[in-house]
Amino acid sequence: MTRASLTTLLVLAGLWSAAANAGDAVKGKEKSAACAACHGADGNSAAPDFPKLAGQHADYLVRALTDYKAGKRKNPIMMGMAAPLSKQDMADLAAYYSAQKGLVIVKR
């Protein structure tokens, strides 16, 4: 195999991997029912005790869920909620919430 062929193969494998791990917002919405109780149906929680998820960066949301599942972030409720989630579940939820309109901060 030539160096160019190997490089092309590695690039294609990387693109396939990224596509395989991409979240699906439609599936994320379907999976978000349990989240809605605290974070609101669209991720805009009305309660100040629960963070707004709408409009957050997807990679941040995946990281937060991953850390709750691994016990790196300590919150008994969120650790329990994240425990059964697969990587694809997390990516789907993150895709859904990141696509929602979130808090808009007006700079003066």
Backbone atoms as SQL, in Angstrom:
CREATE TABLE atoms (id INTEGER PRIMARY KEY, chain TEXT, resi INTEGER, resn TEXT, atom TEXT, x REAL, y REAL, z REAL);
INSERT INTO atoms VALUES
  (1, 'A', 1, 'MET', 'N', 0.856, -1.175, 0.000),
  (2, 'A', 1, 'MET', 'CA', 0.000, 0.000, 0.000),
  (3, 'A', 1, 'MET', 'C', 0.899, 1.233, 0.000),
  (4, 'A', 2, 'THR', 'N', 0.569, 2.188, -0.843),
  (5, 'A', 2, 'THR', 'CA', 1.378, 3.401, -0.919),
  (6, 'A', 2, 'THR', 'C', 1.028, 4.331, 0.225),
  (7, 'A', 3, 'ARG', 'N', 1.908, 5.278, 0.451),
  (8, 'A', 3, 'ARG', 'CA', 1.680, 6.258, 1.530),
  (9, 'A', 3, 'ARG', 'C', 0.410, 7.064, 1.267),
  (10, 'A', 4, 'ALA', 'N', 0.159, 7.450, 0.023),
  (11, 'A', 4, 'ALA', 'CA', -1.040, 8.216, -0.323),
  (12, 'A', 4, 'ALA', 'C', -2.296, 7.388, -0.065),
  (13, 'A', 5, 'SER', 'N', -2.253, 6.106, -0.409),
  (14, 'A', 5, 'SER', 'CA', -3.406, 5.230, -0.175),
  (15, 'A', 5, 'SER', 'C', -3.681, 5.078, 1.314),
  (16, 'A', 6, 'LEU', 'N', -2.627, 4.921, 2.076),
  (17, 'A', 6, 'LEU', 'CA', -2.773, 4.784, 3.520),
  (18, 'A', 6, 'LEU', 'C', -3.342, 6.059, 4.135),
  (19, 'A', 7, 'THR', 'N', -2.840, 7.197, 3.689),
  (20, 'A', 7, 'THR', 'CA', -3.340, 8.484, 4.191),
  (21, 'A', 7, 'THR', 'C', -4.810, 8.652, 3.858),
  (22, 'A', 8, 'THR', 'N', -5.195, 8.323, 2.644),
  (23, 'A', 8, 'THR', 'CA', -6.595, 8.425, 2.228),
  (24, 'A', 8, 'THR', 'C', -7.472, 7.505, 3.069),
  (25, 'A', 9, 'LEU', 'N', -7.007, 6.296, 3.296),
  (26, 'A', 9, 'LEU', 'CA', -7.747, 5.338, 4.108),
  (27, 'A', 9, 'LEU', 'C', -7.946, 5.853, 5.533),
  (28, 'A', 10, 'LEU', 'N', -6.910, 6.424, 6.120),
  (29, 'A', 10, 'LEU', 'CA', -7.010, 6.958, 7.482),
  (30, 'A', 10, 'LEU', 'C', -7.973, 8.135, 7.558),
  (31, 'A', 11, 'VAL', 'N', -7.938, 9.006, 6.557),
  (32, 'A', 11, 'VAL', 'CA', -8.851, 10.154, 6.530),
  (33, 'A', 11, 'VAL', 'C', -10.295, 9.673, 6.416),
  (34, 'A', 12, 'LEU', 'N', -10.543, 8.722, 5.530),
  (35, 'A', 12, 'LEU', 'CA', -11.895, 8.192, 5.367),
  (36, 'A', 12, 'LEU', 'C', -12.380, 7.498, 6.637),
  (37, 'A', 13, 'ALA', 'N', -11.496, 6.775, 7.304),
  (38, 'A', 13, 'ALA', 'CA', -11.863, 6.117, 8.558),
  (39, 'A', 13, 'ALA', 'C', -12.222, 7.149, 9.616),
  (40, 'A', 14, 'GLY', 'N', -11.481, 8.243, 9.660),
  (41, 'A', 14, 'GLY', 'CA', -11.785, 9.306, 10.620),
  (42, 'A', 14, 'GLY', 'C', -13.120, 9.965, 10.342),
  (43, 'A', 15, 'LEU', 'N', -13.425, 10.204, 9.068),
  (44, 'A', 15, 'LEU', 'CA', -14.710, 10.798, 8.711),
  (45, 'A', 15, 'LEU', 'C', -15.859, 9.855, 9.036),
  (46, 'A', 16, 'TRP', 'N', -15.675, 8.568, 8.771),
  (47, 'A', 16, 'TRP', 'CA', -16.705, 7.594, 9.089),
  (48, 'A', 16, 'TRP', 'C', -16.952, 7.545, 10.584),
  (49, 'A', 17, 'SER', 'N', -15.889, 7.583, 11.362),
  (50, 'A', 17, 'SER', 'CA', -16.004, 7.540, 12.818),
  (51, 'A', 17, 'SER', 'C', -16.763, 8.751, 13.333),
  (52, 'A', 18, 'ALA', 'N', -16.448, 9.928, 12.806),
  (53, 'A', 18, 'ALA', 'CA', -17.142, 11.143, 13.242),
  (54, 'A', 18, 'ALA', 'C', -18.621, 11.080, 12.881),
  (55, 'A', 19, 'ALA', 'N', -18.927, 10.568, 11.683),
  (56, 'A', 19, 'ALA', 'CA', -20.325, 10.463, 11.263),
  (57, 'A', 19, 'ALA', 'C', -21.065, 9.442, 12.116),
  (58, 'A', 20, 'ALA', 'N', -20.400, 8.360, 12.477),
  (59, 'A', 20, 'ALA', 'CA', -21.034, 7.318, 13.285),
  (60, 'A', 20, 'ALA', 'C', -21.367, 7.826, 14.682),
  (61, 'A', 21, 'ASN', 'N', -20.601, 8.764, 15.199),
  (62, 'A', 21, 'ASN', 'CA', -20.812, 9.283, 16.545),
  (63, 'A', 21, 'ASN', 'C', -21.641, 10.562, 16.562),
  (64, 'A', 22, 'ALA', 'N', -22.078, 11.028, 15.393),
  (65, 'A', 22, 'ALA', 'CA', -22.863, 12.253, 15.332),
  (66, 'A', 22, 'ALA', 'C', -24.228, 12.010, 15.958),
  (67, 'A', 23, 'GLY', 'N', -24.722, 13.015, 16.631),
  (68, 'A', 23, 'GLY', 'CA', -26.017, 12.894, 17.272),
  (69, 'A', 23, 'GLY', 'C', -27.152, 13.168, 16.311),
  (70, 'A', 24, 'ASP', 'N', -28.288, 12.599, 16.593),
  (71, 'A', 24, 'ASP', 'CA', -29.500, 12.771, 15.810),
  (72, 'A', 24, 'ASP', 'C', -30.493, 13.525, 16.689),
  (73, 'A', 25, 'ALA', 'N', -30.791, 14.769, 16.324),
  (74, 'A', 25, 'ALA', 'CA', -31.661, 15.612, 17.146),
  (75, 'A', 25, 'ALA', 'C', -33.079, 15.040, 17.266),
  (76, 'A', 26, 'VAL', 'N', -33.576, 14.404, 16.218),
  (77, 'A', 26, 'VAL', 'CA', -34.924, 13.819, 16.264),
  (78, 'A', 26, 'VAL', 'C', -34.957, 12.689, 17.292),
  (79, 'A', 27, 'LYS', 'N', -33.948, 11.827, 17.251),
  (80, 'A', 27, 'LYS', 'CA', -33.881, 10.748, 18.239),
  (81, 'A', 27, 'LYS', 'C', -33.644, 11.313, 19.638),
  (82, 'A', 28, 'GLY', 'N', -32.864, 12.403, 19.717),
  (83, 'A', 28, 'GLY', 'CA', -32.619, 13.043, 21.007),
  (84, 'A', 28, 'GLY', 'C', -33.894, 13.563, 21.631),
  (85, 'A', 29, 'LYS', 'N', -34.760, 14.148, 20.813),
  (86, 'A', 29, 'LYS', 'CA', -36.042, 14.640, 21.332),
  (87, 'A', 29, 'LYS', 'C', -36.858, 13.475, 21.879),
  (88, 'A', 30, 'GLU', 'N', -36.843, 12.353, 21.168),
  (89, 'A', 30, 'GLU', 'CA', -37.577, 11.167, 21.618),
  (90, 'A', 30, 'GLU', 'C', -37.038, 10.655, 22.950),
  (91, 'A', 31, 'LYS', 'N', -35.746, 10.824, 23.183),
  (92, 'A', 31, 'LYS', 'CA', -35.102, 10.323, 24.403),
  (93, 'A', 31, 'LYS', 'C', -35.140, 11.324, 25.556),
  (94, 'A', 32, 'SER', 'N', -35.649, 12.533, 25.316),
  (95, 'A', 32, 'SER', 'CA', -35.532, 13.613, 26.294),
  (96, 'A', 32, 'SER', 'C', -36.645, 13.678, 27.337),
  (97, 'A', 33, 'ALA', 'N', -37.604, 12.776, 27.283),
  (98, 'A', 33, 'ALA', 'CA', -38.749, 12.842, 28.205),
  (99, 'A', 33, 'ALA', 'C', -38.323, 12.865, 29.669),
  (100, 'A', 34, 'ALA', 'N', -37.352, 12.024, 30.028),
  (101, 'A', 34, 'ALA', 'CA', -36.909, 11.975, 31.422),
  (102, 'A', 34, 'ALA', 'C', -36.209, 13.268, 31.834),
  (103, 'A', 35, 'CYS', 'N', -35.580, 13.937, 30.895),
  (104, 'A', 35, 'CYS', 'CA', -34.855, 15.178, 31.178),
  (105, 'A', 35, 'CYS', 'C', -35.819, 16.349, 31.414),
  (106, 'A', 36, 'ALA', 'N', -36.979, 16.275, 30.751),
  (107, 'A', 36, 'ALA', 'CA', -37.928, 17.391, 30.767),
  (108, 'A', 36, 'ALA', 'C', -38.437, 17.727, 32.157),
  (109, 'A', 37, 'ALA', 'N', -38.521, 16.758, 33.042),
  (110, 'A', 37, 'ALA', 'CA', -39.045, 17.009, 34.384),
  (111, 'A', 37, 'ALA', 'C', -38.263, 18.103, 35.107),
  (112, 'A', 38, 'CYS', 'N', -36.962, 18.134, 34.906),
  (113, 'A', 38, 'CYS', 'CA', -36.125, 19.141, 35.577),
  (114, 'A', 38, 'CYS', 'C', -35.662, 20.256, 34.630),
  (115, 'A', 39, 'HIS', 'N', -35.344, 19.895, 33.398),
  (116, 'A', 39, 'HIS', 'CA', -34.717, 20.846, 32.476),
  (117, 'A', 39, 'HIS', 'C', -35.687, 21.475, 31.487),
  (118, 'A', 40, 'GLY', 'N', -36.964, 21.109, 31.560),
  (119, 'A', 40, 'GLY', 'CA', -37.959, 21.658, 30.644),
  (120, 'A', 40, 'GLY', 'C', -38.020, 20.854, 29.354),
  (121, 'A', 41, 'ALA', 'N', -39.179, 20.899, 28.699),
  (122, 'A', 41, 'ALA', 'CA', -39.398, 20.099, 27.493),
  (123, 'A', 41, 'ALA', 'C', -38.393, 20.410, 26.391),
  (124, 'A', 42, 'ASP', 'N', -37.994, 21.669, 26.286),
  (125, 'A', 42, 'ASP', 'CA', -37.039, 22.041, 25.233),
  (126, 'A', 42, 'ASP', 'C', -35.671, 22.422, 25.809),
  (127, 'A', 43, 'GLY', 'N', -35.460, 22.121, 27.082),
  (128, 'A', 43, 'GLY', 'CA', -34.173, 22.425, 27.705),
  (129, 'A', 43, 'GLY', 'C', -34.088, 23.789, 28.340),
  (130, 'A', 44, 'ASN', 'N', -35.207, 24.516, 28.371),
  (131, 'A', 44, 'ASN', 'CA', -35.252, 25.836, 29.002),
  (132, 'A', 44, 'ASN', 'C', -35.966, 25.720, 30.344),
  (133, 'A', 45, 'SER', 'N', -35.228, 25.284, 31.337),
  (134, 'A', 45, 'SER', 'CA', -35.783, 25.083, 32.667),
  (135, 'A', 45, 'SER', 'C', -36.296, 26.395, 33.246),
  (136, 'A', 46, 'ALA', 'N', -37.463, 26.320, 33.851),
  (137, 'A', 46, 'ALA', 'CA', -38.030, 27.502, 34.513),
  (138, 'A', 46, 'ALA', 'C', -37.519, 27.629, 35.941),
  (139, 'A', 47, 'ALA', 'N', -36.980, 26.544, 36.474),
  (140, 'A', 47, 'ALA', 'CA', -36.502, 26.537, 37.864),
  (141, 'A', 47, 'ALA', 'C', -35.021, 26.897, 37.914),
  (142, 'A', 48, 'PRO', 'N', -34.643, 27.821, 38.781),
  (143, 'A', 48, 'PRO', 'CA', -33.232, 28.230, 38.848),
  (144, 'A', 48, 'PRO', 'C', -32.293, 27.134, 39.357),
  (145, 'A', 49, 'ASP', 'N', -32.838, 26.097, 39.989),
  (146, 'A', 49, 'ASP', 'CA', -32.004, 25.009, 40.504),
  (147, 'A', 49, 'ASP', 'C', -31.517, 24.070, 39.407),
  (148, 'A', 50, 'PHE', 'N', -32.165, 24.114, 38.243),
  (149, 'A', 50, 'PHE', 'CA', -31.826, 23.194, 37.165),
  (150, 'A', 50, 'PHE', 'C', -31.274, 23.972, 35.969),
  (151, 'A', 51, 'PRO', 'N', -30.108, 23.593, 35.472),
  (152, 'A', 51, 'PRO', 'CA', -29.496, 24.325, 34.356),
  (153, 'A', 51, 'PRO', 'C', -30.312, 24.251, 33.071),
  (154, 'A', 52, 'LYS', 'N', -30.216, 25.308, 32.300),
  (155, 'A', 52, 'LYS', 'CA', -30.815, 25.327, 30.967),
  (156, 'A', 52, 'LYS', 'C', -29.872, 24.581, 30.030),
  (157, 'A', 53, 'LEU', 'N', -30.398, 23.639, 29.292),
  (158, 'A', 53, 'LEU', 'CA', -29.619, 22.852, 28.350),
  (159, 'A', 53, 'LEU', 'C', -29.730, 23.402, 26.930),
  (160, 'A', 54, 'ALA', 'N', -30.820, 24.102, 26.645),
  (161, 'A', 54, 'ALA', 'CA', -31.060, 24.625, 25.300),
  (162, 'A', 54, 'ALA', 'C', -29.950, 25.579, 24.873),
  (163, 'A', 55, 'GLY', 'N', -29.451, 25.340, 23.674),
  (164, 'A', 55, 'GLY', 'CA', -28.441, 26.220, 23.110),
  (165, 'A', 55, 'GLY', 'C', -27.021, 25.950, 23.570),
  (166, 'A', 56, 'GLN', 'N', -26.838, 25.001, 24.471),
  (167, 'A', 56, 'GLN', 'CA', -25.480, 24.656, 24.910),
  (168, 'A', 56, 'GLN', 'C', -24.752, 23.955, 23.759),
  (169, 'A', 57, 'HIS', 'N', -23.449, 24.014, 23.775),
  (170, 'A', 57, 'HIS', 'CA', -22.659, 23.308, 22.764),
  (171, 'A', 57, 'HIS', 'C', -22.822, 21.807, 22.963),
  (172, 'A', 58, 'ALA', 'N', -23.001, 21.091, 21.865),
  (173, 'A', 58, 'ALA', 'CA', -23.222, 19.642, 21.932),
  (174, 'A', 58, 'ALA', 'C', -22.052, 18.929, 22.596),
  (175, 'A', 59, 'ASP', 'N', -20.831, 19.337, 22.276),
  (176, 'A', 59, 'ASP', 'CA', -19.676, 18.649, 22.874),
  (177, 'A', 59, 'ASP', 'C', -19.626, 18.861, 24.382),
  (178, 'A', 60, 'TYR', 'N', -20.069, 20.014, 24.855),
  (179, 'A', 60, 'TYR', 'CA', -20.132, 20.261, 26.294),
  (180, 'A', 60, 'TYR', 'C', -21.154, 19.324, 26.952),
  (181, 'A', 61, 'LEU', 'N', -22.318, 19.186, 26.329),
  (182, 'A', 61, 'LEU', 'CA', -23.360, 18.342, 26.899),
  (183, 'A', 61, 'LEU', 'C', -22.933, 16.877, 26.932),
  (184, 'A', 62, 'VAL', 'N', -22.286, 16.418, 25.861),
  (185, 'A', 62, 'VAL', 'CA', -21.797, 15.033, 25.846),
  (186, 'A', 62, 'VAL', 'C', -20.761, 14.844, 26.943),
  (187, 'A', 63, 'ARG', 'N', -19.866, 15.791, 27.087),
  (188, 'A', 63, 'ARG', 'CA', -18.818, 15.693, 28.111),
  (189, 'A', 63, 'ARG', 'C', -19.433, 15.661, 29.515),
  (190, 'A', 64, 'ALA', 'N', -20.421, 16.525, 29.759),
  (191, 'A', 64, 'ALA', 'CA', -21.062, 16.560, 31.074),
  (192, 'A', 64, 'ALA', 'C', -21.733, 15.219, 31.379),
  (193, 'A', 65, 'LEU', 'N', -22.470, 14.685, 30.418),
  (194, 'A', 65, 'LEU', 'CA', -23.134, 13.396, 30.634),
  (195, 'A', 65, 'LEU', 'C', -22.129, 12.271, 30.837),
  (196, 'A', 66, 'THR', 'N', -21.062, 12.292, 30.048),
  (197, 'A', 66, 'THR', 'CA', -20.005, 11.286, 30.186),
  (198, 'A', 66, 'THR', 'C', -19.377, 11.355, 31.574),
  (199, 'A', 67, 'ASP', 'N', -19.131, 12.570, 32.043),
  (200, 'A', 67, 'ASP', 'CA', -18.525, 12.743, 33.367),
  (201, 'A', 67, 'ASP', 'C', -19.470, 12.333, 34.488),
  (202, 'A', 68, 'TYR', 'N', -20.774, 12.604, 34.337),
  (203, 'A', 68, 'TYR', 'CA', -21.736, 12.125, 35.343),
  (204, 'A', 68, 'TYR', 'C', -21.744, 10.604, 35.370),
  (205, 'A', 69, 'LYS', 'N', -21.764, 9.991, 34.199),
  (206, 'A', 69, 'LYS', 'CA', -21.796, 8.526, 34.121),
  (207, 'A', 69, 'LYS', 'C', -20.549, 7.908, 34.749),
  (208, 'A', 70, 'ALA', 'N', -19.386, 8.549, 34.543),
  (209, 'A', 70, 'ALA', 'CA', -18.121, 8.034, 35.076),
  (210, 'A', 70, 'ALA', 'C', -17.908, 8.402, 36.541),
  (211, 'A', 71, 'GLY', 'N', -18.760, 9.258, 37.082),
  (212, 'A', 71, 'GLY', 'CA', -18.599, 9.685, 38.471),
  (213, 'A', 71, 'GLY', 'C', -17.617, 10.825, 38.646),
  (214, 'A', 72, 'LYS', 'N', -17.166, 11.430, 37.556),
  (215, 'A', 72, 'LYS', 'CA', -16.250, 12.571, 37.648),
  (216, 'A', 72, 'LYS', 'C', -16.975, 13.847, 38.061),
  (217, 'A', 73, 'ARG', 'N', -18.243, 13.941, 37.711),
  (218, 'A', 73, 'ARG', 'CA', -19.095, 15.034, 38.184),
  (219, 'A', 73, 'ARG', 'C', -20.025, 14.415, 39.211),
  (220, 'A', 74, 'LYS', 'N', -20.127, 15.056, 40.342),
  (221, 'A', 74, 'LYS', 'CA', -20.864, 14.487, 41.470),
  (222, 'A', 74, 'LYS', 'C', -22.231, 15.137, 41.630),
  (223, 'A', 75, 'ASN', 'N', -23.256, 14.432, 41.232),
  (224, 'A', 75, 'ASN', 'CA', -24.628, 14.816, 41.484),
  (225, 'A', 75, 'ASN', 'C', -25.419, 13.508, 41.441),
  (226, 'A', 76, 'PRO', 'N', -25.928, 13.059, 42.584),
  (227, 'A', 76, 'PRO', 'CA', -26.579, 11.752, 42.630),
  (228, 'A', 76, 'PRO', 'C', -27.707, 11.581, 41.614),
  (229, 'A', 77, 'ILE', 'N', -28.486, 12.617, 41.401),
  (230, 'A', 77, 'ILE', 'CA', -29.599, 12.511, 40.453),
  (231, 'A', 77, 'ILE', 'C', -29.068, 12.355, 39.032),
  (232, 'A', 78, 'MET', 'N', -28.132, 13.217, 38.643),
  (233, 'A', 78, 'MET', 'CA', -27.608, 13.163, 37.279),
  (234, 'A', 78, 'MET', 'C', -26.754, 11.916, 37.055),
  (235, 'A', 79, 'MET', 'N', -26.071, 11.458, 38.081),
  (236, 'A', 79, 'MET', 'CA', -25.296, 10.229, 37.933),
  (237, 'A', 79, 'MET', 'C', -26.232, 9.065, 37.629),
  (238, 'A', 80, 'GLY', 'N', -27.375, 9.029, 38.298),
  (239, 'A', 80, 'GLY', 'CA', -28.365, 7.986, 38.042),
  (240, 'A', 80, 'GLY', 'C', -29.016, 8.108, 36.675),
  (241, 'A', 81, 'MET', 'N', -29.248, 9.341, 36.243),
  (242, 'A', 81, 'MET', 'CA', -29.862, 9.554, 34.932),
  (243, 'A', 81, 'MET', 'C', -28.896, 9.186, 33.804),
  (244, 'A', 82, 'ALA', 'N', -27.630, 9.486, 33.985),
  (245, 'A', 82, 'ALA', 'CA', -26.632, 9.239, 32.936),
  (246, 'A', 82, 'ALA', 'C', -26.184, 7.782, 32.880),
  (247, 'A', 83, 'ALA', 'N', -26.320, 7.055, 33.987),
  (248, 'A', 83, 'ALA', 'CA', -25.800, 5.686, 34.061),
  (249, 'A', 83, 'ALA', 'C', -26.257, 4.782, 32.910),
  (250, 'A', 84, 'PRO', 'N', -27.534, 4.776, 32.534),
  (251, 'A', 84, 'PRO', 'CA', -27.943, 3.855, 31.469),
  (252, 'A', 84, 'PRO', 'C', -27.711, 4.370, 30.051),
  (253, 'A', 85, 'LEU', 'N', -27.248, 5.606, 29.902),
  (254, 'A', 85, 'LEU', 'CA', -27.100, 6.186, 28.569),
  (255, 'A', 85, 'LEU', 'C', -25.889, 5.623, 27.830),
  (256, 'A', 86, 'SER', 'N', -26.098, 5.305, 26.562),
  (257, 'A', 86, 'SER', 'CA', -24.983, 4.907, 25.696),
  (258, 'A', 86, 'SER', 'C', -24.341, 6.172, 25.128),
  (259, 'A', 87, 'LYS', 'N', -23.207, 6.013, 24.478),
  (260, 'A', 87, 'LYS', 'CA', -22.559, 7.160, 23.829),
  (261, 'A', 87, 'LYS', 'C', -23.487, 7.759, 22.775),
  (262, 'A', 88, 'GLN', 'N', -24.198, 6.901, 22.054),
  (263, 'A', 88, 'GLN', 'CA', -25.118, 7.403, 21.028),
  (264, 'A', 88, 'GLN', 'C', -26.286, 8.147, 21.660),
  (265, 'A', 89, 'ASP', 'N', -26.811, 7.648, 22.788),
  (266, 'A', 89, 'ASP', 'CA', -27.877, 8.357, 23.501),
  (267, 'A', 89, 'ASP', 'C', -27.415, 9.764, 23.874),
  (268, 'A', 90, 'MET', 'N', -26.207, 9.851, 24.409),
  (269, 'A', 90, 'MET', 'CA', -25.656, 11.148, 24.817),
  (270, 'A', 90, 'MET', 'C', -25.511, 12.076, 23.623),
  (271, 'A', 91, 'ALA', 'N', -25.007, 11.550, 22.517),
  (272, 'A', 91, 'ALA', 'CA', -24.837, 12.364, 21.309),
  (273, 'A', 91, 'ALA', 'C', -26.187, 12.836, 20.782),
  (274, 'A', 92, 'ASP', 'N', -27.192, 11.960, 20.816),
  (275, 'A', 92, 'ASP', 'CA', -28.527, 12.334, 20.343),
  (276, 'A', 92, 'ASP', 'C', -29.143, 13.415, 21.228),
  (277, 'A', 93, 'LEU', 'N', -29.065, 13.245, 22.540),
  (278, 'A', 93, 'LEU', 'CA', -29.592, 14.257, 23.463),
  (279, 'A', 93, 'LEU', 'C', -28.873, 15.590, 23.269),
  (280, 'A', 94, 'ALA', 'N', -27.568, 15.542, 23.129),
  (281, 'A', 94, 'ALA', 'CA', -26.781, 16.759, 22.930),
  (282, 'A', 94, 'ALA', 'C', -27.162, 17.451, 21.625),
  (283, 'A', 95, 'ALA', 'N', -27.393, 16.671, 20.569),
  (284, 'A', 95, 'ALA', 'CA', -27.801, 17.252, 19.285),
  (285, 'A', 95, 'ALA', 'C', -29.152, 17.950, 19.426),
  (286, 'A', 96, 'TYR', 'N', -30.067, 17.331, 20.140),
  (287, 'A', 96, 'TYR', 'CA', -31.383, 17.933, 20.335),
  (288, 'A', 96, 'TYR', 'C', -31.303, 19.229, 21.128),
  (289, 'A', 97, 'TYR', 'N', -30.669, 19.170, 22.300),
  (290, 'A', 97, 'TYR', 'CA', -30.633, 20.362, 23.147),
  (291, 'A', 97, 'TYR', 'C', -29.796, 21.485, 22.546),
  (292, 'A', 98, 'SER', 'N', -28.739, 21.161, 21.854),
  (293, 'A', 98, 'SER', 'CA', -27.913, 22.221, 21.255),
  (294, 'A', 98, 'SER', 'C', -28.641, 22.920, 20.108),
  (295, 'A', 99, 'ALA', 'N', -29.632, 22.252, 19.520),
  (296, 'A', 99, 'ALA', 'CA', -30.392, 22.844, 18.416),
  (297, 'A', 99, 'ALA', 'C', -31.540, 23.717, 18.912),
  (298, 'A', 100, 'GLN', 'N', -31.826, 23.701, 20.207),
  (299, 'A', 100, 'GLN', 'CA', -32.924, 24.490, 20.762),
  (300, 'A', 100, 'GLN', 'C', -32.485, 25.914, 21.020),
  (301, 'A', 101, 'LYS', 'N', -33.454, 26.816, 20.945),
  (302, 'A', 101, 'LYS', 'CA', -33.157, 28.221, 21.242),
  (303, 'A', 101, 'LYS', 'C', -32.988, 28.366, 22.746),
  (304, 'A', 102, 'GLY', 'N', -31.833, 28.876, 23.143),
  (305, 'A', 102, 'GLY', 'CA', -31.546, 29.024, 24.553),
  (306, 'A', 102, 'GLY', 'C', -31.579, 30.463, 25.000),
  (307, 'A', 103, 'LEU', 'N', -31.027, 30.684, 26.140),
  (308, 'A', 103, 'LEU', 'CA', -30.942, 32.009, 26.726),
  (309, 'A', 103, 'LEU', 'C', -30.128, 32.931, 25.836),
  (310, 'A', 104, 'VAL', 'N', -30.659, 34.076, 25.540),
  (311, 'A', 104, 'VAL', 'CA', -29.961, 35.054, 24.720),
  (312, 'A', 104, 'VAL', 'C', -29.448, 36.151, 25.643),
  (313, 'A', 105, 'ILE', 'N', -28.175, 36.413, 25.594),
  (314, 'A', 105, 'ILE', 'CA', -27.569, 37.460, 26.410),
  (315, 'A', 105, 'ILE', 'C', -27.308, 38.668, 25.503),
  (316, 'A', 106, 'VAL', 'N', -27.882, 39.776, 25.883),
  (317, 'A', 106, 'VAL', 'CA', -27.717, 40.983, 25.106),
  (318, 'A', 106, 'VAL', 'C', -26.544, 41.789, 25.675),
  (319, 'A', 107, 'LYS', 'N', -25.575, 42.071, 24.821),
  (320, 'A', 107, 'LYS', 'CA', -24.421, 42.881, 25.256),
  (321, 'A', 107, 'LYS', 'C', -24.730, 44.341, 24.963),
  (322, 'A', 108, 'ARG', 'N', -24.442, 45.173, 25.936),
  (323, 'A', 108, 'ARG', 'CA', -24.703, 46.620, 25.764),
  (324, 'A', 108, 'ARG', 'C', -23.427, 47.362, 25.583);
